[in-house]
Amino acid sequence: MSRAAATVERPAIRNRRDAIINLRVPTQIRDLFDAAANVLGKTRTEFVVDSARKCAIDVLLDQRFFELNKEEWAVFAAILDNPPKPNEKLKRLMSRKAPWDK
């Protein structure tokens, strides 16, 4: 698919883009990105950035959300019922924004 075929009308208002990421990928993968972007009415850049952002959030959330069985839940609930006293490290952690909200 040509670059022109993947071009779509762009919204008038956009977030400021001040960082550059250069990627070298096989032509077949670039064409796959273009086809998917075209289906969604996005440019290649919009498609790649949106897809990478969603994947990055999922990776980070996988580090924050977890599943427990009954026994593990009982131990976890007991810890929640008796939390440690706040210390500087805990205060710093709780005051941080999620990486995707920065």
PyMOL CGO cylinders between C-alpha atoms (Angstrom):
from pymol import cmd
from pymol.cgo import CYLINDER

trace = [
    CYLINDER, 0.00, 0.00, 0.00, 1.40, 3.40, -0.90, 0.3, 1, 1, 1, 1, 1, 1,
    CYLINDER, 1.40, 3.40, -0.90, 1.83, 6.22, 1.55, 0.3, 1, 1, 1, 1, 1, 1,
    CYLINDER, 1.83, 6.22, 1.55, -0.78, 8.26, -0.34, 0.3, 1, 1, 1, 1, 1, 1,
    CYLINDER, -0.78, 8.26, -0.34, -3.34, 5.46, 0.02, 0.3, 1, 1, 1, 1, 1, 1,
    CYLINDER, -3.34, 5.46, 0.02, -2.96, 5.54, 3.79, 0.3, 1, 1, 1, 1, 1, 1,
    CYLINDER, -2.96, 5.54, 3.79, -3.38, 9.32, 4.04, 0.3, 1, 1, 1, 1, 1, 1,
    CYLINDER, -3.38, 9.32, 4.04, -6.66, 10.46, 5.55, 0.3, 1, 1, 1, 1, 1, 1,
    CYLINDER, -6.66, 10.46, 5.55, -8.13, 13.77, 6.60, 0.3, 1, 1, 1, 1, 1, 1,
    CYLINDER, -8.13, 13.77, 6.60, -6.55, 14.86, 9.87, 0.3, 1, 1, 1, 1, 1, 1,
    CYLINDER, -6.55, 14.86, 9.87, -8.28, 16.55, 12.80, 0.3, 1, 1, 1, 1, 1, 1,
    CYLINDER, -8.28, 16.55, 12.80, -7.65, 20.29, 13.16, 0.3, 1, 1, 1, 1, 1, 1,
    CYLINDER, -7.65, 20.29, 13.16, -6.52, 20.06, 16.79, 0.3, 1, 1, 1, 1, 1, 1,
    CYLINDER, -6.52, 20.06, 16.79, -3.66, 17.77, 17.81, 0.3, 1, 1, 1, 1, 1, 1,
    CYLINDER, -3.66, 17.77, 17.81, -1.39, 17.30, 20.78, 0.3, 1, 1, 1, 1, 1, 1,
    CYLINDER, -1.39, 17.30, 20.78, 2.01, 18.90, 20.33, 0.3, 1, 1, 1, 1, 1, 1,
    CYLINDER, 2.01, 18.90, 20.33, 4.51, 16.36, 19.08, 0.3, 1, 1, 1, 1, 1, 1,
    CYLINDER, 4.51, 16.36, 19.08, 7.99, 17.14, 20.29, 0.3, 1, 1, 1, 1, 1, 1,
    CYLINDER, 7.99, 17.14, 20.29, 9.69, 13.72, 20.33, 0.3, 1, 1, 1, 1, 1, 1,
    CYLINDER, 9.69, 13.72, 20.33, 10.90, 11.69, 17.38, 0.3, 1, 1, 1, 1, 1, 1,
    CYLINDER, 10.90, 11.69, 17.38, 10.99, 7.90, 17.21, 0.3, 1, 1, 1, 1, 1, 1,
    CYLINDER, 10.99, 7.90, 17.21, 12.51, 6.39, 14.07, 0.3, 1, 1, 1, 1, 1, 1,
    CYLINDER, 12.51, 6.39, 14.07, 11.72, 2.78, 13.21, 0.3, 1, 1, 1, 1, 1, 1,
    CYLINDER, 11.72, 2.78, 13.21, 13.04, 0.50, 10.52, 0.3, 1, 1, 1, 1, 1, 1,
    CYLINDER, 13.04, 0.50, 10.52, 10.71, -2.36, 9.73, 0.3, 1, 1, 1, 1, 1, 1,
    CYLINDER, 10.71, -2.36, 9.73, 10.37, -4.78, 6.83, 0.3, 1, 1, 1, 1, 1, 1,
    CYLINDER, 10.37, -4.78, 6.83, 8.21, -3.49, 3.97, 0.3, 1, 1, 1, 1, 1, 1,
    CYLINDER, 8.21, -3.49, 3.97, 5.67, -6.25, 4.64, 0.3, 1, 1, 1, 1, 1, 1,
    CYLINDER, 5.67, -6.25, 4.64, 5.13, -5.01, 8.20, 0.3, 1, 1, 1, 1, 1, 1,
    CYLINDER, 5.13, -5.01, 8.20, 4.90, -1.37, 7.07, 0.3, 1, 1, 1, 1, 1, 1,
    CYLINDER, 4.90, -1.37, 7.07, 2.26, -2.43, 4.55, 0.3, 1, 1, 1, 1, 1, 1,
    CYLINDER, 2.26, -2.43, 4.55, 0.37, -4.28, 7.30, 0.3, 1, 1, 1, 1, 1, 1,
    CYLINDER, 0.37, -4.28, 7.30, 0.42, -1.11, 9.45, 0.3, 1, 1, 1, 1, 1, 1,
    CYLINDER, 0.42, -1.11, 9.45, -0.81, 0.93, 6.48, 0.3, 1, 1, 1, 1, 1, 1,
    CYLINDER, -0.81, 0.93, 6.48, -3.67, -1.48, 5.76, 0.3, 1, 1, 1, 1, 1, 1,
    CYLINDER, -3.67, -1.48, 5.76, -4.80, -1.46, 9.39, 0.3, 1, 1, 1, 1, 1, 1,
    CYLINDER, -4.80, -1.46, 9.39, -4.46, 2.32, 9.64, 0.3, 1, 1, 1, 1, 1, 1,
    CYLINDER, -4.46, 2.32, 9.64, -6.51, 2.73, 6.48, 0.3, 1, 1, 1, 1, 1, 1,
    CYLINDER, -6.51, 2.73, 6.48, -9.31, 0.54, 7.87, 0.3, 1, 1, 1, 1, 1, 1,
    CYLINDER, -9.31, 0.54, 7.87, -9.44, 2.76, 10.97, 0.3, 1, 1, 1, 1, 1, 1,
    CYLINDER, -9.44, 2.76, 10.97, -9.18, 6.00, 9.02, 0.3, 1, 1, 1, 1, 1, 1,
    CYLINDER, -9.18, 6.00, 9.02, -5.83, 6.88, 10.59, 0.3, 1, 1, 1, 1, 1, 1,
    CYLINDER, -5.83, 6.88, 10.59, -2.41, 7.74, 9.30, 0.3, 1, 1, 1, 1, 1, 1,
    CYLINDER, -2.41, 7.74, 9.30, 0.39, 5.23, 9.75, 0.3, 1, 1, 1, 1, 1, 1,
    CYLINDER, 0.39, 5.23, 9.75, 1.88, 7.36, 12.52, 0.3, 1, 1, 1, 1, 1, 1,
    CYLINDER, 1.88, 7.36, 12.52, -1.45, 7.66, 14.34, 0.3, 1, 1, 1, 1, 1, 1,
    CYLINDER, -1.45, 7.66, 14.34, -1.99, 3.91, 14.08, 0.3, 1, 1, 1, 1, 1, 1,
    CYLINDER, -1.99, 3.91, 14.08, 1.49, 2.98, 15.32, 0.3, 1, 1, 1, 1, 1, 1,
    CYLINDER, 1.49, 2.98, 15.32, 1.46, 5.52, 18.16, 0.3, 1, 1, 1, 1, 1, 1,
    CYLINDER, 1.46, 5.52, 18.16, -2.05, 4.54, 19.31, 0.3, 1, 1, 1, 1, 1, 1,
    CYLINDER, -2.05, 4.54, 19.31, -1.22, 0.82, 19.14, 0.3, 1, 1, 1, 1, 1, 1,
    CYLINDER, -1.22, 0.82, 19.14, 2.08, 1.20, 20.97, 0.3, 1, 1, 1, 1, 1, 1,
    CYLINDER, 2.08, 1.20, 20.97, 0.47, 3.41, 23.63, 0.3, 1, 1, 1, 1, 1, 1,
    CYLINDER, 0.47, 3.41, 23.63, -2.31, 0.86, 24.28, 0.3, 1, 1, 1, 1, 1, 1,
    CYLINDER, -2.31, 0.86, 24.28, 0.24, -1.95, 24.50, 0.3, 1, 1, 1, 1, 1, 1,
    CYLINDER, 0.24, -1.95, 24.50, 2.45, 0.05, 26.88, 0.3, 1, 1, 1, 1, 1, 1,
    CYLINDER, 2.45, 0.05, 26.88, -0.51, 0.76, 29.18, 0.3, 1, 1, 1, 1, 1, 1,
    CYLINDER, -0.51, 0.76, 29.18, -1.44, -2.95, 29.18, 0.3, 1, 1, 1, 1, 1, 1,
    CYLINDER, -1.44, -2.95, 29.18, 2.14, -3.93, 30.06, 0.3, 1, 1, 1, 1, 1, 1,
    CYLINDER, 2.14, -3.93, 30.06, 2.22, -1.45, 32.93, 0.3, 1, 1, 1, 1, 1, 1,
    CYLINDER, 2.22, -1.45, 32.93, -1.25, -2.42, 34.17, 0.3, 1, 1, 1, 1, 1, 1,
    CYLINDER, -1.25, -2.42, 34.17, -0.18, -6.07, 34.19, 0.3, 1, 1, 1, 1, 1, 1,
    CYLINDER, -0.18, -6.07, 34.19, 2.31, -5.03, 36.84, 0.3, 1, 1, 1, 1, 1, 1,
    CYLINDER, 2.31, -5.03, 36.84, -0.45, -3.44, 38.95, 0.3, 1, 1, 1, 1, 1, 1,
    CYLINDER, -0.45, -3.44, 38.95, -3.42, -5.82, 38.64, 0.3, 1, 1, 1, 1, 1, 1,
    CYLINDER, -3.42, -5.82, 38.64, -3.31, -9.43, 39.68, 0.3, 1, 1, 1, 1, 1, 1,
    CYLINDER, -3.31, -9.43, 39.68, -5.55, -12.41, 40.33, 0.3, 1, 1, 1, 1, 1, 1,
    CYLINDER, -5.55, -12.41, 40.33, -5.60, -14.36, 43.60, 0.3, 1, 1, 1, 1, 1, 1,
    CYLINDER, -5.60, -14.36, 43.60, -7.11, -17.65, 44.68, 0.3, 1, 1, 1, 1, 1, 1,
    CYLINDER, -7.11, -17.65, 44.68, -9.16, -17.88, 47.93, 0.3, 1, 1, 1, 1, 1, 1,
    CYLINDER, -9.16, -17.88, 47.93, -6.19, -18.53, 50.20, 0.3, 1, 1, 1, 1, 1, 1,
    CYLINDER, -6.19, -18.53, 50.20, -4.06, -15.82, 48.64, 0.3, 1, 1, 1, 1, 1, 1,
    CYLINDER, -4.06, -15.82, 48.64, -6.99, -13.39, 48.90, 0.3, 1, 1, 1, 1, 1, 1,
    CYLINDER, -6.99, -13.39, 48.90, -7.35, -14.10, 52.63, 0.3, 1, 1, 1, 1, 1, 1,
    CYLINDER, -7.35, -14.10, 52.63, -3.68, -13.25, 53.21, 0.3, 1, 1, 1, 1, 1, 1,
    CYLINDER, -3.68, -13.25, 53.21, -3.95, -10.15, 51.02, 0.3, 1, 1, 1, 1, 1, 1,
    CYLINDER, -3.95, -10.15, 51.02, -7.12, -8.97, 52.79, 0.3, 1, 1, 1, 1, 1, 1,
    CYLINDER, -7.12, -8.97, 52.79, -5.43, -9.42, 56.17, 0.3, 1, 1, 1, 1, 1, 1,
    CYLINDER, -5.43, -9.42, 56.17, -2.54, -7.24, 55.02, 0.3, 1, 1, 1, 1, 1, 1,
    CYLINDER, -2.54, -7.24, 55.02, -5.00, -4.59, 53.78, 0.3, 1, 1, 1, 1, 1, 1,
    CYLINDER, -5.00, -4.59, 53.78, -6.81, -4.68, 57.12, 0.3, 1, 1, 1, 1, 1, 1,
    CYLINDER, -6.81, -4.68, 57.12, -3.50, -4.01, 58.92, 0.3, 1, 1, 1, 1, 1, 1,
    CYLINDER, -3.50, -4.01, 58.92, -1.61, -1.60, 56.64, 0.3, 1, 1, 1, 1, 1, 1,
    CYLINDER, -1.61, -1.60, 56.64, 1.90, -0.42, 57.44, 0.3, 1, 1, 1, 1, 1, 1,
    CYLINDER, 1.90, -0.42, 57.44, 2.32, 3.09, 58.77, 0.3, 1, 1, 1, 1, 1, 1,
    CYLINDER, 2.32, 3.09, 58.77, 3.06, 5.61, 55.99, 0.3, 1, 1, 1, 1, 1, 1,
    CYLINDER, 3.06, 5.61, 55.99, 6.74, 6.20, 55.39, 0.3, 1, 1, 1, 1, 1, 1,
    CYLINDER, 6.74, 6.20, 55.39, 8.59, 8.40, 52.90, 0.3, 1, 1, 1, 1, 1, 1,
    CYLINDER, 8.59, 8.40, 52.90, 8.90, 5.67, 50.27, 0.3, 1, 1, 1, 1, 1, 1,
    CYLINDER, 8.90, 5.67, 50.27, 5.18, 4.88, 50.44, 0.3, 1, 1, 1, 1, 1, 1,
    CYLINDER, 5.18, 4.88, 50.44, 4.26, 8.58, 50.29, 0.3, 1, 1, 1, 1, 1, 1,
    CYLINDER, 4.26, 8.58, 50.29, 6.42, 9.03, 47.16, 0.3, 1, 1, 1, 1, 1, 1,
    CYLINDER, 6.42, 9.03, 47.16, 4.84, 5.98, 45.51, 0.3, 1, 1, 1, 1, 1, 1,
    CYLINDER, 4.84, 5.98, 45.51, 1.29, 7.12, 46.22, 0.3, 1, 1, 1, 1, 1, 1,
    CYLINDER, 1.29, 7.12, 46.22, 1.95, 10.64, 44.92, 0.3, 1, 1, 1, 1, 1, 1,
    CYLINDER, 1.95, 10.64, 44.92, 3.25, 9.46, 41.52, 0.3, 1, 1, 1, 1, 1, 1,
    CYLINDER, 3.25, 9.46, 41.52, 1.10, 9.77, 38.42, 0.3, 1, 1, 1, 1, 1, 1,
    CYLINDER, 1.10, 9.77, 38.42, 0.54, 6.75, 36.21, 0.3, 1, 1, 1, 1, 1, 1,
    CYLINDER, 0.54, 6.75, 36.21, 3.14, 6.72, 33.38, 0.3, 1, 1, 1, 1, 1, 1,
    CYLINDER, 3.14, 6.72, 33.38, 0.45, 7.25, 30.72, 0.3, 1, 1, 1, 1, 1, 1,
    CYLINDER, 0.45, 7.25, 30.72, -0.93, 10.33, 32.53, 0.3, 1, 1, 1, 1, 1, 1,
    CYLINDER, -0.93, 10.33, 32.53, 2.34, 12.28, 32.43, 0.3, 1, 1, 1, 1, 1, 1,
]
cmd.load_cgo(trace, "trace")
